[in-house]
Amino acid sequence: MLVLIGAAGLGVHLPMTWRRTGDLDLTVVADAATVAVDLQRLGFERHPKLEQRWRVPGTRVRIDVVPASKAELDSGHMVFAESGHVMNLAGFDLAFRHTHALSLDIDTSIAVATVPVIAVLKMAAWLDRPDERGRDLEDLGHILADYLAADDMRRWDDPRLAEVPDFEHQPALALGLDIAEIAELRHRQLVESFLEAVDQPDSIAFERLARASSPGAEPQRAFRLRLDAFRAGLSTR
């Protein structure tokens, strides 16, 4: 099973007005050697240093393919054979269980991870390499703000959201509720680790999340309330 994740996957669900991406992030249940052989057979060219990165034949489009065997998914990490880099796979198991089908044409579709899953994966990616994954923070800030469209009927039909007096905090609460529905203990621990790491008002991470999520006046105060709503959703289970 091949699943679209990352910013391209997020763009299937949300209007990503804050940035554009031409890259594709994919994950598949398979061992790395098999995936490499299959991609080379199809004419893909691998990046000389990044083992997961490939160029689509005849284009400038790049794809990052994360192959994960069942054993690696169970262990929660994988080791790239050449570089020895250890990649955190926490949340990747969710990507294979919670997807939507995106039709590409009449005969072809691809599985796309849901927004709650992509959010968990972005938290894991930032924790893995915080100095390199600033865009994940930006994406997460927007997810917390835009998870529900302004006219999403869930705002009125879900009594847990309808009780929230502030319309702007409903998306963060809904995201917390939906992650709580799918998360196992290890996923909850990952999310809590992320919150503990970024919930430092004087930190660069908190500032970046606040600016993305609450661009108006007093972004830190507004984002603090949004984080509280997200935590309230997480605590339901």
Order of alpha helices (4+ residues) and beta strands (2+ residues): beta-alpha-beta-alpha-beta-beta-beta-alpha-beta-beta-alpha-beta-beta-alpha-alpha-alpha-alpha-alpha-alpha-alpha-alpha
